[in-house]
Amino acid sequence: MSDQIDFNQSEITQNDKLLAAFGYPIPLIALILLFMEDKKARPFLKYHAVQSLAVNVVLWVVMVILAITVVGAICAPILWFVTLWPAIEAYQGKYMELPVITDFLKNQGWVD
């Protein structure tokens, strides 16, 4: 369901992996990374920070739509667990492509 992009793995530090992984379930971290010049300059961190914010926007929209119904109000918080999948991939040092989201981000020029 996802394609892996192979980039130079030698420039990805353990700190990069950890920050990228935490950016998915805690989007505030991803937002802060994009405001820090030294972190924004790192391709791995920028890729995952932008993708994390896009994933979280999509999830929040879906949660709001689901919250309109009673069943949705119960199930909506469970969608947060969807962010753990790309977080695990980021922690493993992978550039993960999410089918629709990553294509949209690349077409907009927000990620390489």
C-alpha positions in Angstrom: 0.0 0.0 0.0 3.0 2.3 0.3 6.1 2.8 -1.8 9.4 3.3 -0.1 11.7 6.1 -1.4 15.4 5.4 -1.2 17.4 8.4 -0.3 20.9 8.7 1.2 20.4 7.0 4.6 23.8 8.1 6.0 22.6 11.6 6.6 19.6 10.5 8.7 20.5 10.7 12.4 18.8 8.9 15.3 17.5 12.3 16.4 16.0 12.9 13.0 14.2 9.6 13.1 12.8 10.3 16.6 11.6 13.8 15.8 10.0 12.6 12.6 8.2 9.8 14.4 6.9 12.0 17.1 5.6 14.5 14.5 2.9 12.1 13.4 1.0 11.5 16.6 1.9 15.0 18.0 1.5 17.4 15.0 2.7 20.3 17.1 6.2 18.8 17.0 6.0 18.7 13.2 4.9 22.3 13.1 7.8 23.4 15.3 10.3 21.5 13.1 9.1 23.5 10.1 9.8 26.8 12.0 13.3 25.8 13.0 15.8 26.7 10.2 18.3 24.0 11.1 15.7 21.2 11.2 13.8 22.5 8.1 17.0 22.2 6.1 17.2 18.5 6.8 15.3 16.7 3.9 14.2 13.7 6.1 12.7 16.0 8.8 11.1 18.3 6.3 9.5 15.4 4.3 8.0 13.8 7.4 7.0 17.1 9.1 5.0 18.3 6.0 3.5 14.8 5.5 2.6 14.6 9.2 0.7 17.9 9.1 -1.1 16.8 5.9 -2.1 13.5 7.5 -3.3 15.1 10.6 -5.4 17.7 8.7 -7.0 14.9 6.8 -7.7 12.9 10.0 -9.2 15.9 11.7 -11.5 16.5 8.8 -12.6 12.8 8.9 -13.0 13.0 12.7 -15.2 16.1 12.5 -17.4 14.4 9.8 -17.6 11.2 11.9 -18.4 13.2 15.1 -21.7 14.3 13.6 -23.1 10.8 14.2 -23.2 9.1 17.6 -21.2 6.1 16.4 -18.7 8.5 14.8 -18.2 10.4 18.0 -17.1 7.1 19.6 -15.0 5.9 16.7 -13.3 9.3 15.8 -10.7 9.3 18.5 -9.6 5.8 17.4 -8.5 7.3 14.1 -5.6 8.9 16.0 -4.0 5.5 16.0 -3.6 5.7 12.2 -0.7 8.1 12.8 1.3 5.4 14.5 1.8 3.5 11.2 3.8 6.3 9.5 5.5 7.1 12.8 6.9 3.6 13.0 8.1 3.9 9.4 9.7 7.3 10.1 11.5 5.9 13.1 12.9 3.1 10.9 14.4 5.8 8.7 12.1 5.3 5.7 10.7 7.9 3.4 7.1 6.5 3.3 4.7 7.4 0.6 1.1 7.6 1.5 -0.9 7.1 -1.7 -3.0 10.2 -2.1 -1.4 12.5 0.4 2.2 12.3 -0.7 1.3 12.7 -4.4 -0.7 15.8 -3.5 2.3 17.2 -1.5 4.7 16.5 -4.3 2.4 18.1 -6.9 2.2 21.2 -4.8 6.0 21.3 -4.4 5.9 21.0 -0.6 8.1 17.9 -0.5 10.7 16.5 -2.9 
